[in-house]
Structure formats: structure tokens, C-alpha cells
Amino acid sequence: EDGDPAKGEAVFKKCMACHRVGPDAKNLVGPALTGVIDRQAGTAPGFNYSAINHAAGEAGLHWTPENIIAYLPDPNAFLRKFLADAGHAEQAKGSTKMVFKLPDEQERKDVVAYLKQFSPQ
């Protein structure tokens, strides 16, 4: 996990089409990401999650830095694999609203470093 928060802030501008972060962040198309590090998936207050994202949270998915880094290249594939590995393949239906993908590993690490600044340590 050697991400650069300053670079992550620049990368996060891509995410701002759907997400906000910070003390006054509100849910948009995607949930507000303040406090997302280590939060259980599907639990941002007041956000209406897709069935697959909610099911992954119910099956125990937490947004550790490692899971976020693994999720961002292909959110749907990550959630389906998580549910299958957790013995809940039957719940791996539909898709997340998150269609954006972040394939570059360093950019993913940088975004996580940036998001960590908005999560309790």
C-alpha cells in the first residue's frame, strides 16, 4: 500500500462524477465515501444500493484497502467472485451501479491513500 494521497486526490476527480468525500459529502449516483475504509459494504447511510452490493456486505465484505484496490478494476467481477467464494453464488445476480473501472494499480493505491484521510484510523 504505497499510495500517494496528493496523486489520489487528482485521480479521485474521475470518481466525482458519482461520488463525494469529506465532512459535507452527500450521496449522489454513488454513496458518499467519507469513512469508507474498513466499512461494511452496502451500509453508507441513506444510500440505495444494488442487490449485489448489499448481498456482498451481508456476506461479510468490508472495504479494506486491499478490497478497494481489488474492486476498482472490475466492480461486478469482484462482487461476483466475493459472493461465490463466500458460498453465496446464488446472490451474485444483477450488477452494481458502478460501471466505472480504474485499471491502473498505482492509481488505485493513490485513491485509497486519499480516501484514508477521510476515514477514522
Buried (B, 14 or more C-beta within 10 A) or exposed (E): EEBBBEBBBEBBEEBEEBBBBEEEBEBEEBBBBBBBBBBEBBBBEEBEBBBBBBBBBBBEBBBEBEBBBBBBBBBBEBBBBBBEEBEBEEBBEEBBBBEEEBEEEEBBBBBBBBBBBBBEE
